Amino acid sequence: MALSKNRIKYIHSLELKKNRKAEKVFLAEGPKLVNDLLEHFPCRFLVATTDWLSQHLHLPVKDVSEVSDEELSRASLLKTPQQVLAVFEQPEYETDISVINQSLCLALDDIQDPGNLGTIIRLADWFGIEHIFCSPNTVDVYNPKTVQATMGGIARVKLHYTSLPVLIRSLENIPVYGTFLNGENMYTQQLSSNGLIVMGNEGNGVGKEVEQLINRKLYIPNYPVERETSESLNVAIATAVVCAEFRRQAALL
């Protein structure tokens, strides 16, 4: 099936959140990412080069367009198209807060950068964190840049958009962690194998309302302590450092 101008226009329209939300779909590009997602989400349609299709003869997709590199370039949102793109249906996940009592989860308070969100999802996938709770103002998980940055982690990590203050207030006797400059040295604290880790906005950190509800404040110390250093860590890097320490301690139990 050839690639029409209307379909190219439709693909480009998915850059906008309102269109993704209306259609309940998202775009993914590249062999590794598309292959990962084909196993987890229904695919509306797929666009690929002859070379890629020749290596994938049995696809779970009815609507497939075979295109030239030039045609793929016109459809792609990437600067360097990668053989294949696909439009997938957005999953619908139920929000079950009991998972916070049973496992370690992340909460994101107004993360704005699509790349940061995608990287955090990728990190969560690596560290076995299956649920992320996002404030309503956190960037859309189905932003194409976010999807690309997850490197397939979006297939295994479930995101829930909800009011974080309401969520945290509903938790009983569950540790809620956050990173702050006035927190306790993370490496001297006993960290739990369950609970919620709150990460804040790139510029402003954790919001005041959410901060008041956090019962375990942590600090990632610089090294050496007396050395003058950067003001703060990128939120995705900070998430990696925190998650690594939680899992290191859990492995010692």
C-alpha positions as CSV (number, residue, x, y, z in Angstrom):
1,M,0.0,0.0,0.0
2,A,1.5,3.4,-1.0
3,L,1.8,6.2,1.4
4,S,-0.7,9.0,0.7
5,K,-0.3,12.7,1.4
6,N,-3.2,12.4,3.9
7,R,-1.4,9.7,5.8
8,I,1.8,11.7,6.0
9,K,-0.2,14.6,7.2
10,Y,-1.9,12.4,9.8
11,I,1.5,11.1,11.1
12,H,2.8,14.7,11.5
13,S,-0.4,15.7,13.3
14,L,0.6,13.3,16.1
15,E,3.2,15.7,17.2
16,L,0.3,17.5,19.0
17,K,-1.1,16.1,22.2
18,K,-4.7,17.0,21.4
19,N,-4.5,14.9,18.2
20,R,-2.9,12.0,20.0
21,K,-5.5,12.2,22.7
22,A,-8.4,12.4,20.2
23,E,-7.1,9.4,18.2
24,K,-5.9,7.5,21.3
25,V,-2.7,6.6,19.5
26,F,1.1,7.4,19.5
27,L,4.0,7.3,17.1
28,A,7.2,5.2,17.4
29,E,10.1,5.1,15.0
30,G,13.1,2.8,14.5
31,P,13.7,-1.0,14.3
32,K,14.5,-1.6,18.0
33,L,11.6,0.5,19.4
34,V,9.0,-0.7,16.9
35,N,10.0,-4.3,17.4
36,D,9.7,-4.0,21.2
37,L,6.3,-2.3,21.0
38,L,4.7,-4.7,18.4
39,E,4.8,-7.3,21.2
40,H,2.8,-5.1,23.6
41,F,0.4,-2.7,21.8
42,P,-2.1,-3.1,19.0
43,C,-0.6,-1.4,15.8
44,R,-2.9,0.8,13.7
45,F,-0.6,0.9,10.8
46,L,3.1,0.5,10.0
47,V,5.3,2.2,7.4
48,A,8.7,0.6,6.4
49,T,11.3,0.3,3.8
50,T,11.6,-2.8,1.6
51,D,14.8,-3.9,3.4
52,W,13.1,-3.8,6.8
53,L,10.0,-5.6,5.6
54,S,12.0,-8.4,3.9
55,Q,13.4,-9.2,7.4
56,H,9.9,-9.1,9.0
57,L,7.6,-11.3,7.0
58,H,5.1,-12.2,9.7
59,L,3.8,-8.9,11.2
60,P,0.8,-8.7,13.5
61,V,-0.4,-5.7,11.5
62,K,-2.9,-5.6,8.7
63,D,-2.2,-2.1,7.4
64,V,1.4,-2.0,6.1
65,S,2.9,0.5,3.7
66,E,6.1,-0.3,1.8
67,V,8.0,2.9,1.1
68,S,11.3,4.2,-0.3
69,D,13.8,5.9,2.0
70,E,12.7,9.2,0.5
71,E,9.0,8.6,1.3
72,L,9.9,7.5,4.8
73,S,11.9,10.7,5.3
74,R,8.8,12.8,4.4
75,A,6.7,10.9,6.9
76,S,9.2,10.7,9.7
77,L,9.5,13.2,12.6
78,L,13.2,12.3,13.1
79,K,16.1,14.1,11.5
80,T,17.5,10.7,10.4
81,P,14.7,8.2,9.6
82,Q,15.3,4.6,10.7
83,Q,13.7,2.2,8.3
84,V,10.3,1.9,10.0
85,L,7.6,3.9,11.9
86,A,4.4,2.7,13.4
87,V,1.3,4.2,15.0
88,F,0.1,2.3,18.1
89,E,-3.0,2.4,20.2
90,Q,-2.6,4.0,23.6
91,P,-3.2,1.5,26.4
92,E,-5.6,2.2,29.2
93,Y,-4.3,1.3,32.7
94,E,-6.3,1.2,35.9
95,T,-4.7,3.2,38.8
96,D,-4.3,0.9,41.7
97,I,-2.4,2.6,44.5
98,S,-1.9,-0.7,46.4
99,V,1.1,-1.3,44.2
100,I,2.9,1.4,46.2
101,N,2.5,-0.7,49.3
102,Q,3.8,-3.8,47.6
103,S,6.7,-2.3,45.5
104,L,8.8,0.7,44.8
105,C,7.2,3.3,42.6
106,L,8.1,6.7,41.2
107,A,6.1,10.0,41.3
108,L,6.9,12.9,38.9
109,D,5.9,16.4,39.9
110,D,5.6,18.5,36.8
111,I,8.5,17.1,34.7
112,Q,8.5,19.2,31.5
113,D,11.2,17.9,29.2
114,P,10.1,15.0,27.0
115,G,13.6,13.6,26.9
116,N,13.8,13.6,30.7
117,L,10.5,11.8,31.0
118,G,11.6,9.2,28.4
119,T,14.9,8.6,30.2
120,I,13.2,8.2,33.5
121,I,10.9,5.6,32.1
122,R,13.9,3.8,30.6
123,L,15.6,3.9,34.1
124,A,12.5,2.6,35.8
125,D,12.4,-0.3,33.3
126,W,16.1,-1.0,34.1
127,F,15.5,-1.0,37.9
128,G,12.3,-3.0,37.8
129,I,10.0,-0.1,38.7
130,E,6.7,-0.9,37.0
131,H,4.6,2.1,37.9
132,I,5.1,5.9,37.6
133,F,2.5,8.4,39.0
134,C,2.6,11.7,37.2
135,S,1.1,15.1,38.1
136,P,-1.4,16.3,35.5
137,N,1.1,19.0,34.3
138,T,3.9,16.5,33.6
139,V,4.7,16.2,29.9
140,D,2.7,13.7,27.9
141,V,4.2,10.2,27.9
142,Y,3.1,9.8,24.3
143,N,5.0,12.8,23.1
144,P,7.1,11.4,20.2
145,K,10.3,12.6,21.8
146,T,9.4,10.9,25.1
147,V,8.5,7.6,23.3
148,Q,11.8,7.6,21.5
149,A,13.8,8.3,24.7
150,T,12.1,5.3,26.5
151,M,14.0,2.9,24.2
152,G,11.1,0.5,24.6
153,G,10.6,1.0,28.4
154,I,7.2,2.3,27.7
155,A,6.1,-1.3,27.0
156,R,6.8,-2.4,30.5
157,V,6.3,0.7,32.7
158,K,2.8,1.9,33.3
159,L,2.2,5.7,33.7
160,H,-0.7,7.1,35.7
161,Y,-1.6,10.8,35.6
162,T,-3.2,11.9,38.8
163,S,-3.1,14.6,41.6
164,L,0.0,13.8,43.6
165,P,-1.3,15.5,46.8
166,V,-4.5,13.4,46.7
167,L,-2.5,10.3,45.9
168,I,0.0,10.8,48.8
169,R,-2.7,11.7,51.3
170,S,-4.4,8.4,50.5
171,L,-1.3,6.4,51.5
172,E,-1.2,5.0,55.0
173,N,2.1,4.1,56.8
174,I,3.9,4.1,53.4
175,P,7.3,5.8,53.0
176,V,7.2,8.7,50.6
177,Y,10.7,9.8,49.6
178,G,12.0,13.0,47.9
179,T,15.4,14.6,47.2
180,F,16.1,17.9,48.8
181,L,19.2,20.0,49.6
182,N,18.2,19.9,53.3
183,G,17.5,16.1,53.3
184,E,19.4,13.3,55.0
185,N,22.5,11.8,53.2
186,M,20.9,9.1,51.1
187,Y,23.9,6.7,51.7
188,T,23.4,6.8,55.5
189,Q,19.7,6.0,55.4
190,Q,18.0,2.7,55.5
191,L,15.8,2.6,52.4
192,S,12.7,0.5,52.0
193,S,11.9,-1.9,49.2
194,N,8.4,-0.4,48.8
195,G,7.0,3.1,48.8
196,L,7.0,6.2,46.6
197,I,10.0,8.2,45.3
198,V,9.0,11.8,44.3
199,M,11.1,13.6,41.7
200,G,10.5,17.3,41.0
201,N,10.4,19.8,38.2
202,E,13.6,20.6,36.3
203,G,13.7,24.2,37.5
204,N,11.7,24.3,40.7
205,G,12.0,20.9,42.2
206,V,9.2,19.3,44.1
207,G,6.2,21.6,44.6
208,K,5.5,23.0,48.1
209,E,2.2,21.2,48.5
210,V,3.8,17.8,47.6
211,E,6.9,18.6,49.7
212,Q,4.8,19.0,52.9
213,L,3.5,15.4,52.4
214,I,6.9,13.8,52.0
215,N,7.9,12.0,55.1
216,R,11.5,11.0,54.2
217,K,13.7,13.7,52.7
218,L,16.9,12.5,51.1
219,Y,20.0,14.3,49.9
220,I,22.4,13.1,47.2
221,P,25.8,14.3,48.5
222,N,28.4,15.7,46.2
223,Y,32.0,14.4,46.5
224,P,34.0,15.6,48.3
225,V,31.5,17.5,50.5
226,E,33.6,20.6,50.8
227,R,34.2,21.0,47.1
228,E,32.4,23.7,45.2
229,T,30.2,22.1,42.6
230,S,27.1,22.4,40.4
231,E,23.9,23.7,42.0
232,S,22.0,20.5,41.2
233,L,21.7,17.3,39.1
234,N,19.6,16.8,36.1
235,V,16.3,15.2,37.2
236,A,16.9,12.0,35.1
237,I,20.4,11.6,36.4
238,A,19.2,12.2,40.0
239,T,16.6,9.5,39.5
240,A,19.2,7.1,38.3
241,V,21.4,7.7,41.3
242,V,18.5,7.3,43.8
243,C,17.0,4.2,42.2
244,A,20.5,2.6,42.1
245,E,20.9,3.1,45.8
246,F,17.5,1.7,46.6
247,R,18.2,-1.4,44.6
248,R,21.7,-1.8,46.0
249,Q,20.3,-1.8,49.5
250,A,17.5,-4.2,48.5
251,A,20.0,-6.6,47.1
252,L,21.8,-6.8,50.4
253,L,18.7,-8.0,52.3
